[in-house]
C-alpha cells in the first residue's frame, strides 16, 4: 500500500477531528473510537497516576525541580537579599515525545460480510489494548529507573533525597515476592521512607503483579488490609484490597517483574506455570533505551533492569508523561476502501515519559542485593 500513500492521507478519517459530516462522523465514532477508547481506558492504569501534561507545540516539555531552602532570623539593619547559600537549588528535566506509536489492522469487506460477529468492534478494542499495554510499560519502566536514581537537585549542603529500593523478605528466593507478610512489611517501610523524604501522602499508589495482589487478598482478616465494610462481594470479586499504609493498590501485567512483564513462573518463585500461557504472558523485557528506534527518552535496556524487580510504590510526582497526540482512531474511506475492498483501522498516540522526583519512587525487589542504577 506504499504506492497509495497520497490517497491514504487524503482519505484517512480522523475521528478526533471535525471535518466529517455529522452522520458519517457519528457512525465512525460509534463503530471504532468507542471500542478503542474503552479498550485503552480499561487497560491503561498509569496515565492518571503520574504528572501528565499535553504538548501543543514542539517536541518536548520541561519540568522544574526545586530543592529545599532554610529559615533564618533577621538581624536588624541587615538587607534581605536571599539566603547566603543560594538556596533553593533548581534543576530541570526535559521529557521528549517518542515517535508515533500505532496499532493497526486491515478488515477485508468479504470477511466481515461472512462473519457472524462484529469484527470491526473487536479489532478496535484489541488496538486499544495494544496501545494501553505499551503506554503503561514505558511509564512503569520510567518509575523503576527513578527509584534507582539520585535526585537531580544537588547543591552543597542541599542534596535532595533520591529514589528508594526496599527488599521484600529476608531470603534470596524469588518466592518472597509473593509473601503477604513480607509485602505488608515492605509497604510500611516504603510509606515511612516517603514520609522521611518529605513526599506528600496524597496520590500514593502501588502496582503489583496479579498473584501478589491476590496473595494479599487471601491474607485479609489477619493483617487488617481491607476496609471491613468492603469485604464480602468486593473481596470475592478480587477487588478487596483498598490500601496499606495509605497506599492504594493496583495490579498490572505491565510492570517489570523478575525480568519479565507482569509475571514469572518457575525458578525459585514457587509459582507453577499453569500451562497454555501462549506468547504474551510473561514476555521478557525488551530494550527501550534512547538508542532504540522510535524511542527518544531512556527506559533502560533489558540487561539494566535485571531480574529482581518485584513491584512499584510511588507518588504521582515520581514520573511525568507528555502527550502530543492522545489516543485516536483513524480509518480509511472513499476510493481507498473501494480499491482494497476493505478498511485499515488505525489507533495511534504520541507520548513520552521519564522519572521526575526520584524520592517519590520506591522499587520493591527480591534477592541478596538491590538492583544497580542505570
C-alpha positions as CSV (number, residue, x, y, z in Angstrom):
1,X,0.0,0.0,0.0
2,X,3.1,2.3,0.0
3,X,2.3,3.5,-3.6
4,X,-1.1,4.7,-2.3
5,X,0.3,6.9,0.5
6,X,-1.2,10.1,-1.1
7,X,-4.7,8.5,-1.3
8,X,-4.4,7.2,2.2
9,X,-3.6,10.6,3.5
10,X,-6.4,12.2,1.6
11,X,-9.0,9.6,2.5
12,X,-8.0,8.8,6.1
13,X,-10.7,9.7,8.5
14,X,-9.5,11.0,11.9
15,X,-12.3,10.6,14.4
16,X,-10.7,13.2,16.7
17,X,-11.2,15.9,14.0
18,X,-14.4,17.6,13.0
19,X,-14.1,17.7,9.2
20,X,-16.7,15.0,8.6
21,X,-20.4,15.2,8.1
22,X,-22.3,14.8,11.2
23,X,-23.9,11.4,10.3
24,X,-20.7,9.9,9.0
25,X,-18.6,11.1,11.9
26,X,-21.1,9.7,14.4
27,X,-21.0,6.4,12.6
28,X,-17.2,6.1,12.8
29,X,-17.2,7.3,16.4
30,X,-19.7,4.6,17.3
31,X,-18.0,1.8,15.4
32,X,-14.4,2.4,16.1
33,X,-13.4,5.0,18.6
34,X,-15.8,3.9,21.3
35,X,-14.4,0.4,21.4
36,X,-10.8,1.6,21.1
37,X,-11.1,4.1,23.8
38,X,-12.9,1.6,26.0
39,X,-10.1,-0.9,25.5
40,X,-7.5,1.7,26.2
41,X,-9.1,3.2,29.3
42,X,-9.9,-0.2,30.8
43,X,-6.3,-1.3,30.5
44,X,-4.1,1.8,30.9
45,X,-3.8,2.5,34.6
46,X,-0.6,4.5,34.7
47,X,-1.9,7.5,32.8
48,X,-3.7,9.1,35.8
49,X,-1.0,8.0,38.4
50,X,1.7,10.4,37.2
51,X,2.1,14.1,36.2
52,X,0.6,14.2,32.7
53,X,0.8,17.2,30.5
54,X,-0.4,17.8,27.0
55,X,2.1,19.2,24.5
56,X,0.6,21.7,22.0
57,X,3.7,22.7,20.1
58,X,7.2,21.4,20.0
59,X,8.7,18.0,20.8
60,X,9.5,18.3,24.5
61,X,8.4,19.8,27.8
62,X,10.5,20.9,30.7
63,X,9.7,20.1,34.3
64,X,11.3,22.1,37.1
65,X,12.7,20.7,40.3
66,X,13.1,23.0,43.3
67,X,15.1,21.9,46.3
68,X,14.7,22.9,49.9
69,X,15.7,26.2,51.5
70,X,16.3,27.3,55.1
71,X,14.7,29.7,57.5
72,X,16.8,32.1,59.5
73,X,16.4,35.0,61.9
74,X,16.7,38.5,60.6
75,X,19.3,40.9,62.1
76,X,18.0,44.4,62.4
77,X,19.6,46.7,59.8
78,X,20.7,43.9,57.5
79,X,19.4,43.8,53.9
80,X,17.4,40.8,53.0
81,X,18.9,39.5,49.7
82,X,18.1,35.8,49.9
83,X,19.9,33.1,51.7
84,X,23.7,33.4,51.6
85,X,23.9,29.7,50.4
86,X,21.9,30.5,47.3
87,X,19.1,28.0,48.1
88,X,16.8,26.8,46.9
89,X,18.7,24.9,44.2
90,X,16.8,24.4,40.9
91,X,17.2,21.7,38.2
92,X,15.3,20.9,35.0
93,X,14.1,17.7,33.4
94,X,13.2,17.6,29.8
95,X,10.8,14.9,28.5
96,X,10.7,14.4,24.8
97,X,7.9,12.8,22.9
98,X,8.7,9.4,21.4
99,X,7.9,8.6,17.8
100,X,4.3,7.9,16.8
101,X,3.0,4.7,18.3
102,X,0.5,2.9,16.2
103,X,-1.5,-0.3,16.1
104,X,-3.5,-1.2,13.0
105,X,-5.4,-3.9,11.2
106,X,-6.9,-4.4,7.7
107,X,-10.5,-5.5,7.6
108,X,-11.5,-7.2,4.4
109,X,-15.1,-6.5,3.5
110,X,-15.9,-10.1,2.5
111,X,-14.6,-11.5,5.8
112,X,-16.8,-9.0,7.6
113,X,-19.8,-10.0,5.5
114,X,-19.4,-13.7,6.1
115,X,-18.7,-13.4,9.8
116,X,-21.4,-13.8,12.4
117,X,-20.0,-11.2,14.8
118,X,-18.9,-7.6,14.8
119,X,-15.4,-7.9,13.5
120,X,-14.5,-4.2,13.5
121,X,-15.7,-3.6,17.0
122,X,-13.5,-6.5,18.3
123,X,-10.4,-5.3,16.3
124,X,-10.9,-1.7,17.6
125,X,-10.9,-3.0,21.2
126,X,-7.7,-5.0,20.7
127,X,-6.0,-2.0,19.2
128,X,-6.9,-0.1,22.3
129,X,-5.4,-2.9,24.4
130,X,-2.1,-2.8,22.5
131,X,-1.7,0.9,22.9
132,X,-2.5,0.8,26.6
133,X,0.0,-2.0,27.2
134,X,2.9,-0.1,25.7
135,X,1.8,3.1,27.4
136,X,1.8,1.5,30.8
137,X,5.1,-0.4,30.3
138,X,7.0,2.7,29.4
139,X,5.7,4.7,32.4
140,X,6.4,1.9,34.8
141,X,9.9,1.5,33.5
142,X,10.5,5.2,33.9
143,X,9.4,5.0,37.6
144,X,11.7,2.0,38.2
145,X,14.6,4.0,36.8
146,X,13.7,6.8,39.2
147,X,13.7,4.5,42.2
148,X,17.3,3.7,41.4
149,X,18.4,7.3,40.8
150,X,19.8,10.1,42.9
151,X,17.9,13.4,42.9
152,X,18.8,15.8,40.0
153,X,18.8,18.6,42.5
154,X,22.1,18.9,44.3
155,X,24.0,21.7,45.9
156,X,26.5,22.0,48.8
157,X,24.6,21.0,52.0
158,X,21.4,20.9,50.0
159,X,21.5,17.4,48.4
160,X,17.9,16.3,47.8
161,X,16.8,12.7,48.6
162,X,16.8,10.2,45.7
163,X,14.9,7.0,45.0
164,X,14.3,4.1,47.3
165,X,14.7,0.4,46.9
166,X,13.2,-2.0,49.5
167,X,13.8,-5.6,49.8
168,X,10.8,-7.9,50.2
169,X,11.5,-10.8,52.6
170,X,14.8,-11.9,54.0
171,X,15.9,-14.8,51.8
172,X,17.4,-14.8,48.3
173,X,14.4,-16.7,46.9
174,X,12.0,-15.1,44.4
175,X,9.1,-16.6,46.4
176,X,9.5,-13.8,48.9
177,X,7.8,-11.5,46.3
178,X,4.6,-13.5,47.0
179,X,4.7,-13.5,50.8
180,X,1.8,-11.4,52.1
181,X,3.5,-10.7,55.4
182,X,6.7,-9.6,53.6
183,X,4.8,-7.4,51.2
184,X,2.9,-5.7,54.1
185,X,6.2,-5.0,55.9
186,X,7.6,-3.6,52.7
187,X,4.6,-1.3,52.2
188,X,5.1,0.2,55.7
189,X,8.8,0.6,55.0
190,X,8.0,2.4,51.8
191,X,5.5,4.7,53.4
192,X,8.0,5.6,56.2
193,X,10.7,6.3,53.6
194,X,8.5,8.6,51.6
195,X,7.4,10.4,54.8
196,X,11.0,10.9,55.8
197,X,11.9,12.3,52.3
198,X,9.1,14.8,52.5
199,X,6.8,13.2,49.9
200,X,3.1,14.1,50.1
201,X,0.8,11.3,51.3
202,X,-1.7,12.3,48.6
203,X,-1.6,10.2,45.5
204,X,0.5,7.3,46.7
205,X,-0.1,4.1,44.8
206,X,1.4,0.7,44.4
207,X,1.3,-1.6,41.3
208,X,1.9,-5.3,41.9
209,X,1.9,-8.5,40.0
210,X,-1.6,-10.0,40.0
211,X,-0.5,-13.0,42.0
212,X,1.0,-10.7,44.7
213,X,-2.3,-8.8,44.8
214,X,-4.3,-11.9,45.3
215,X,-1.9,-13.2,48.0
216,X,-2.7,-10.0,49.9
217,X,-6.5,-10.6,49.4
218,X,-6.2,-14.1,50.8
219,X,-4.5,-12.6,53.9
220,X,-7.4,-10.4,54.7
221,X,-8.6,-10.7,58.3
222,X,-5.2,-11.3,59.7
223,X,-3.5,-8.1,58.7
224,X,-6.3,-5.6,58.6
225,X,-5.7,-5.0,54.9
226,X,-9.3,-4.3,53.9
227,X,-11.9,-1.8,54.9
228,X,-14.3,-4.1,56.9
229,X,-17.3,-2.6,55.1
230,X,-15.8,-3.7,51.8
231,X,-15.4,-7.4,52.4
232,X,-18.0,-9.9,51.1
233,X,-18.8,-9.2,47.5
234,X,-15.8,-6.9,46.9
235,X,-13.4,-9.5,48.4
236,X,-14.7,-12.4,46.4
237,X,-14.7,-10.2,43.3
238,X,-10.9,-9.8,43.6
239,X,-11.1,-6.1,44.4
240,X,-11.0,-6.3,48.2
241,X,-7.7,-4.6,48.9
242,X,-8.1,-0.8,49.3
243,X,-4.8,0.3,50.7
244,X,-1.8,-0.4,53.0
245,X,-0.3,2.4,55.0
246,X,-2.2,4.9,52.9
247,X,-1.0,3.4,49.7
248,X,-3.8,2.5,47.2
249,X,-3.0,-0.8,45.5
250,X,-3.4,-1.8,41.8
251,X,-2.5,-4.9,39.8
252,X,-1.0,-4.9,36.3
253,X,0.6,-7.3,33.9
254,X,2.8,-4.4,32.6
255,X,5.2,-3.8,35.5
256,X,8.8,-5.1,35.3
257,X,8.7,-8.2,37.4
258,X,11.7,-10.5,37.9
259,X,12.9,-9.9,34.4
260,X,9.5,-10.3,32.8
261,X,6.4,-8.3,32.2
262,X,3.8,-8.9,34.9
263,X,4.5,-12.5,35.9
264,X,7.2,-15.2,36.1
265,X,6.9,-18.9,36.7
266,X,9.5,-21.4,37.8
267,X,12.9,-20.8,39.3
268,X,12.5,-20.0,43.0
269,X,9.2,-18.2,42.6
270,X,7.2,-21.1,43.9
271,X,4.7,-20.4,41.1
272,X,3.9,-23.2,38.8
273,X,3.3,-22.5,35.1
274,X,-0.4,-23.1,34.6
275,X,0.2,-24.3,31.0
276,X,-1.0,-23.0,27.7
277,X,0.1,-19.5,28.5
278,X,0.8,-18.6,24.9
279,X,3.3,-16.0,23.7
280,X,2.1,-12.9,25.5
281,X,2.1,-13.9,29.2
282,X,5.3,-13.0,31.0
283,X,7.3,-11.9,28.0
284,X,10.9,-10.8,28.6
285,X,11.6,-7.1,28.9
286,X,12.8,-5.6,25.6
287,X,15.5,-2.9,25.2
288,X,14.0,0.5,25.4
289,X,16.9,2.9,25.8
290,X,17.3,6.1,23.9
291,X,19.3,4.2,21.3
292,X,16.2,2.1,20.3
293,X,14.4,3.1,17.2
294,X,11.4,5.2,17.8
295,X,12.3,6.0,21.5
296,X,13.6,9.4,22.4
297,X,13.7,9.0,26.2
298,X,15.6,6.3,28.1
299,X,13.5,3.5,29.6
300,X,16.5,1.2,30.1
301,X,17.7,-2.0,28.4
302,X,16.7,-5.4,29.5
303,X,20.1,-6.0,31.0
304,X,20.0,-2.8,33.0
305,X,16.7,-3.9,34.6
306,X,17.9,-7.3,35.6
307,X,15.6,-9.9,37.2
308,X,14.9,-8.8,40.7
309,X,12.3,-6.0,40.5
310,X,9.1,-7.1,42.3
311,X,6.7,-4.2,42.4
312,X,6.5,-0.4,42.4
313,X,5.2,2.0,45.0
314,X,5.2,5.7,44.1
315,X,3.5,9.1,44.4
316,X,2.3,11.0,41.3
317,X,5.4,13.3,41.4
318,X,7.6,10.2,40.6
319,X,7.2,10.5,36.9
320,X,6.0,12.7,34.2
321,X,4.2,11.9,30.9
322,X,4.0,14.2,27.9
323,X,1.3,13.6,25.3
324,X,1.4,15.2,21.9
325,X,-1.3,13.1,20.4
326,X,-3.8,11.4,22.8
327,X,-5.3,8.0,21.8
328,X,-7.1,8.5,18.4
329,X,-8.7,6.3,15.9
330,X,-8.4,6.6,12.1
331,X,-10.0,4.6,9.3
332,X,-9.6,4.6,5.6
333,X,-12.6,5.6,3.4
334,X,-13.7,6.6,0.0
335,X,-11.6,5.4,-3.0
336,X,-9.1,3.6,-0.8
337,X,-11.8,1.4,0.6
338,X,-13.1,0.6,-3.0
339,X,-9.6,-0.2,-4.3
340,X,-8.7,-2.5,-1.5
341,X,-12.2,-3.8,-0.7
342,X,-11.7,-3.2,3.0
343,X,-10.5,-0.6,5.5
344,X,-7.5,-0.1,7.7
345,X,-8.4,0.7,11.3
346,X,-5.6,2.5,13.0
347,X,-5.1,3.5,16.6
348,X,-2.3,6.0,17.4
349,X,-0.8,8.1,20.1
350,X,2.4,10.1,20.7
351,X,3.8,10.3,24.2
352,X,7.0,10.2,26.2
353,X,7.7,9.6,29.9
354,X,10.6,9.9,32.3
355,X,11.1,10.0,36.1
356,X,10.8,13.4,37.8
357,X,11.3,13.3,41.6
358,X,13.2,10.1,42.5
359,X,12.3,10.5,46.1
360,X,8.6,9.7,45.2
361,X,9.6,6.4,43.7
362,X,10.1,3.1,45.5
363,X,11.1,-0.2,43.8
364,X,10.4,-3.5,45.6
365,X,13.0,-6.2,44.9
366,X,13.9,-9.7,46.0
367,X,17.4,-11.3,46.3
368,X,20.6,-10.6,48.1
369,X,21.3,-7.1,46.8
370,X,19.4,-4.2,45.3
371,X,19.3,-3.7,41.5
372,X,22.0,-1.5,40.2
373,X,21.5,2.0,38.9
374,X,21.2,2.7,35.2
